[in-house]
Amino acid sequence: MAFKSDYIIKQELNSIGEVGNLKLRIFPGSSREDQIHWVDGGLCFGKVDLLYGSNDAVWYAEQAWRDPLTNRESAVKPVIAVEGTLALERGSSGNAQYQRFFHALGAVLSGVIGIYYLREGKDSLRYDMPMAALNAGEMHNCDYFVTTDLEDVRKIVETVGLHGTASREYFELSKMLKNRMSTYFTQSMKRIHNGDINDYFKHRSIIKLPDGKNIKYLAGNYRNFTESSQRGGHVILGEFLLAKYFLKERFYFFLPRMTHNDIARLDNSDKKEWKVIRADDQGKVITMEDLEGIPGRIERGILELKNTPLGGPTSSVAKVKWNRLINELRDLIKRGVAKIK
């Protein structure tokens, strides 16, 4: 399934070809060459010991470039990085869409235009993701686009290839695309939450406290990072980054189903997604051990679900119990009964 998705996306990107002074680096769907750093001939960006996810294609210019994150030199300069997915065609209506947000983000951190291309399908694009990308672009002073239309990717490549990133043509195109991303979020907020940002925060498991603290909580557990069948580590990282770039403020990343011991074990692992979370200076991971005032009944109940899968029907016994307990805990935190130590 993953190979087929890679093949289709890469075939589409390859059809754009090389434009103007932009050359294209792309590998076959089964290749692992894309999983190494750009400077070493791959399609990944990030620090030497902290690579972000690989991209599907990167357009580059034949001129020397020094990577600002590693201070290493490359004979060619990456200009546009694209990560694509068929998630919208395959039933990913929820936060599974966030999984690959960090792939093109790695390029943005190195000053390379990032594009997250989710090919249009039966499901709708998560409305907060374009806004998070816009905020990421502003924070890192480098454009990050989210789109469902291959033509947007083509226009960006053609405009930059023929006119450059400093041109009026690119300025006008990027302005139009950013306005569309912003409008999509605004209209979706009105339709789904009646324009109420607090309702959005409630549905996105975000608590904003009167003292200015922000808490993003999630049901993720240790198994999500350590068992390949779970792939939850990708989703958890996606949720972390969406909170980071949506809030644009420091926040606590609260994982009630994890313990300090779980965190210590993951800190000693080589899990890429976990490393990205832990290296971030805006979000801080906390567990129930970092809070005081949690009734023993709630703490015991949540820890009983520590390793229990919560996927599947919303009416499952485990999920019903989790929802009841986390809603109680959320209310206690909002009322100041349960507090961060």
C-alpha positions in Angstrom: 0.0 0.0 0.0 2.8 2.5 1.0 4.8 1.6 -2.1 1.8 2.1 -4.4 1.2 5.5 -2.8 4.8 6.5 -3.2 4.8 5.4 -6.8 1.6 7.4 -7.7 2.8 10.5 -5.9 6.3 10.4 -7.4 4.9 9.8 -10.9 2.8 12.9 -10.6 5.7 15.0 -9.3 8.0 13.6 -11.9 5.5 14.8 -14.6 6.3 18.4 -13.6 9.8 17.8 -14.7 12.7 20.3 -14.6 11.8 23.9 -15.2 14.1 26.8 -16.0 17.1 26.6 -13.7 15.5 24.0 -11.4 16.7 20.4 -11.6 14.8 17.5 -10.0 16.0 15.0 -7.5 13.6 12.1 -7.1 14.0 8.4 -6.5 11.9 5.3 -7.4 9.2 4.3 -4.9 11.2 1.4 -3.5 14.4 3.3 -3.0 15.8 4.1 0.4 18.2 6.8 -0.9 15.6 9.5 -0.1 16.1 8.6 3.6 19.5 10.2 4.0 20.4 13.9 4.4 20.3 16.2 1.3 24.0 16.9 1.6 24.7 13.2 1.3 22.5 12.8 -1.7 19.2 12.1 -0.1 15.9 13.9 0.4 15.9 14.5 4.2 16.7 17.7 6.1 17.5 18.3 9.7 20.5 18.1 12.0 23.1 15.2 11.6 21.6 13.4 14.6 18.0 14.5 14.1 16.8 13.9 10.6 13.2 14.9 9.8 11.1 12.7 7.4 12.2 12.1 3.8 10.5 14.0 1.0 9.2 12.6 -2.3 10.9 15.2 -4.5 13.2 18.2 -4.3 13.8 20.8 -7.0 17.3 22.3 -6.8 19.6 24.8 -8.5 23.1 24.0 -9.6 24.9 26.3 -7.2 26.8 25.8 -3.9 24.7 25.8 -0.7 25.6 25.6 3.0 22.9 24.0 5.2 22.1 26.4 8.1 21.3 23.5 10.4 24.4 21.4 10.0 26.8 24.0 8.5 27.7 21.4 5.9 28.2 22.3 2.2 26.4 20.9 -0.8 27.4 21.3 -4.5 23.7 22.0 -5.3 21.1 24.2 -3.6 17.7 22.7 -2.6 14.9 25.2 -3.4 11.5 23.4 -3.2 10.8 20.2 -1.2 7.5 18.2 -1.7 6.1 15.5 0.4 2.9 13.8 -0.9 0.3 11.4 0.3 -2.9 9.7 -0.8 -4.3 10.0 2.7 -7.5 11.8 1.5 -8.3 8.9 -0.8 -7.9 6.2 1.9 -10.2 7.2 4.7 -7.8 9.5 6.6 -10.4 12.1 7.7 -8.8 12.7 11.1 -5.4 13.3 12.6 -3.7 10.6 10.4 -3.3 13.5 7.9 -0.8 15.1 10.3 1.6 12.2 10.0 3.8 13.6 7.2 3.5 17.3 8.2 7.1 17.1 9.6 8.6 15.8 6.4 8.5 19.0 4.4 8.8 21.0 7.7 12.4 19.7 7.9 13.2 21.4 4.6 11.5 24.7 5.8 13.9 24.7 8.8 16.8 24.7 6.3 15.3 27.6 4.4 13.8 25.4 1.6 10.2 26.1 0.4 8.1 23.2 1.7 5.0 21.7 0.2 2.8 19.1 1.8 0.7 17.7 -1.0 -2.4 15.6 0.0 -3.9 14.5 -3.3 -7.6 15.3 -3.4 -9.9 12.4 -2.4 -13.1 11.5 -0.7 -12.1 13.0 2.6 -11.6 16.7 3.4 -8.3 18.3 4.3 -8.0 18.9 8.0 -8.8 22.6 8.2 -6.2 23.6 10.9 -3.2 22.1 9.0 -2.9 24.9 6.4 -3.0 27.5 9.3 -0.3 25.6 11.1 1.8 25.6 8.0 1.3 29.3 7.5 2.4 29.9 11.1 5.4 27.6 10.6 6.4 29.6 7.5 6.2 32.9 9.4 8.1 31.5 12.4 11.0 30.2 10.3 10.9 32.9 7.6 10.4 30.3 4.8 7.2 29.4 2.9 5.3 26.3 3.8 2.3 25.4 1.7 -0.4 22.7 2.2 -2.5 21.8 -0.9 -4.7 19.1 -2.4 -4.0 20.3 -5.9 -1.1 19.1 -8.0 -1.5 22.2 -10.1 -0.4 24.3 -7.1 2.8 22.4 -6.9 3.3 22.8 -10.7 2.7 26.5 -10.5 5.2 27.0 -7.6 7.9 25.0 -9.4 7.3 26.8 -12.7 7.2 30.2 -11.2 10.4 29.7 -9.1 12.2 27.9 -12.0 11.5 30.7 -14.5 11.5 33.8 -12.3 13.1 33.0 -8.9 11.9 33.3 -5.3 12.6 37.0 -5.2 10.4 37.8 -8.2 7.1 39.6 -8.2 5.6 36.6 -10.0 6.4 34.3 -7.0 5.3 36.9 -4.5 1.9 37.2 -6.1 1.5 33.4 -6.4 2.6 32.8 -2.8 0.2 35.5 -1.6 -2.7 34.0 -3.4 -2.0 30.5 -2.1 -1.5 31.8 1.5 -4.8 33.7 1.3 -6.6 30.6 0.1 -5.1 28.5 3.0 -6.1 31.2 5.5 -9.6 31.5 4.1 -10.1 27.7 4.2 -9.3 27.7 7.9 -11.6 30.7 8.6 -14.5 29.4 6.7 -14.1 25.9 8.3 -14.0 27.5 11.7 -17.3 29.3 11.1 -19.0 26.1 9.8 -17.7 23.6 12.3 -17.2 25.8 15.5 -19.4 28.8 14.8 -16.2 30.8 14.8 -15.6 30.0 18.5 -11.9 29.4 19.0 -12.6 27.9 22.5 -14.8 25.3 20.9 -11.9 24.5 18.6 -9.5 24.1 21.5 -12.0 21.8 23.3 -12.3 19.5 20.2 -8.5 19.6 19.6 -7.7 18.6 23.3 -6.1 21.9 24.1 -6.5 23.6 27.5 -5.8 27.3 27.9 -5.5 28.3 31.5 -6.1 31.7 33.0 -2.4 32.0 34.0 -1.4 31.7 30.3 -0.3 28.0 30.4 -1.3 25.9 27.4 -1.8 22.1 27.7 -2.2 19.8 24.7 -3.2 16.3 25.8 -3.3 13.1 23.9 -3.9 9.4 24.4 -0.6 8.3 23.0 1.4 5.7 24.8 4.8 3.9 24.8 3.6 1.3 22.3 2.8 3.9 19.7 6.5 4.6 19.4 7.9 1.1 19.8 5.6 -1.1 17.7 5.8 -0.6 13.9 2.2 -1.8 13.5 1.0 1.2 15.6 2.5 4.0 13.5 1.1 6.2 16.3 4.5 7.8 16.8 3.9 9.6 13.5 0.5 10.8 14.5 1.7 11.9 18.0 4.5 13.9 16.4 2.0 15.4 14.0 -0.3 16.4 16.9 2.6 17.9 18.7 3.7 20.0 15.7 0.1 21.1 14.9 -0.2 22.3 18.5 3.1 24.1 18.4 2.5 26.0 15.2 -1.2 26.7 15.9 -0.6 28.0 19.4 2.7 29.8 18.5 3.4 29.8 22.3 5.1 27.5 24.8 2.9 24.5 25.8 2.9 21.4 27.8 2.4 18.1 25.9 0.5 16.0 28.3 0.6 12.2 27.8 -1.5 10.7 30.6 -1.0 7.1 29.5 2.8 7.4 29.7 5.0 7.5 32.8 8.4 8.9 33.6 9.8 5.4 33.1 8.4 5.3 29.6 9.9 8.7 28.8 13.3 7.5 30.1 13.2 4.4 27.9 12.2 6.4 24.8 15.0 8.9 25.6 17.4 6.1 25.3 15.9 4.9 22.0 16.6 5.9 18.4 12.9 6.8 17.6 13.0 9.7 15.2 9.6 11.1 16.0 10.3 11.0 19.7 13.7 12.7 19.2 12.0 15.6 17.3 9.5 16.1 20.2 12.2 16.0 22.9 14.5 18.4 21.0 11.8 21.0 20.7 12.2 24.1 23.0 8.5 25.2 22.7 6.7 22.0 23.9 7.5 20.2 27.1 6.4 16.6 27.6 4.6 15.8 30.9 2.8 12.9 32.5 0.4 12.5 35.4 3.4 12.3 37.6 4.0 16.0 36.9 0.6 17.0 38.1 -0.8 17.3 41.7 -4.4 17.1 42.8 -5.4 14.2 40.5 -7.8 11.9 42.4 -6.5 8.4 42.8 -9.5 6.9 41.1 -8.8 8.8 37.9 -5.1 8.2 37.9 -5.6 4.4 38.5 -8.3 4.3 35.9 -6.1 5.9 33.2 -3.1 3.8 34.0 -5.3 0.6 33.7 -5.7 1.7 30.1 -1.9 2.3 29.7 -1.4 -0.4 27.1 -4.9 -0.9 25.9 -5.6 0.0 22.2 -8.1 2.8 22.0 -8.8 2.5 18.3 -11.9 1.0 16.7 -15.6 1.8 17.5 -16.2 4.8 19.7 -18.5 2.6 21.8 -15.8 0.2 22.8 -15.5 -0.3 26.6 -11.9 1.0 26.7 -12.7 4.1 24.7 -15.8 5.0 26.6 -13.8 4.7 29.9 -10.9 6.8 28.5 -13.2 9.5 27.3 -15.0 9.7 30.7 -11.8 9.8 32.7 -9.9 12.3 30.4 -13.0 14.6 30.4 -13.1 14.5 34.2 -9.3 15.2 34.4 -9.6 18.1 31.8 -12.3 19.7 34.0 -10.2 19.4 37.1 -7.3 21.0 35.3 -9.4 23.9 34.0 -10.8 24.5 37.5 -7.3 24.5 39.0 -7.9 21.4 41.2 -5.3 19.4 39.3 -2.2 21.5 38.7 1.3 21.2 37.1 3.8 20.9 39.9 
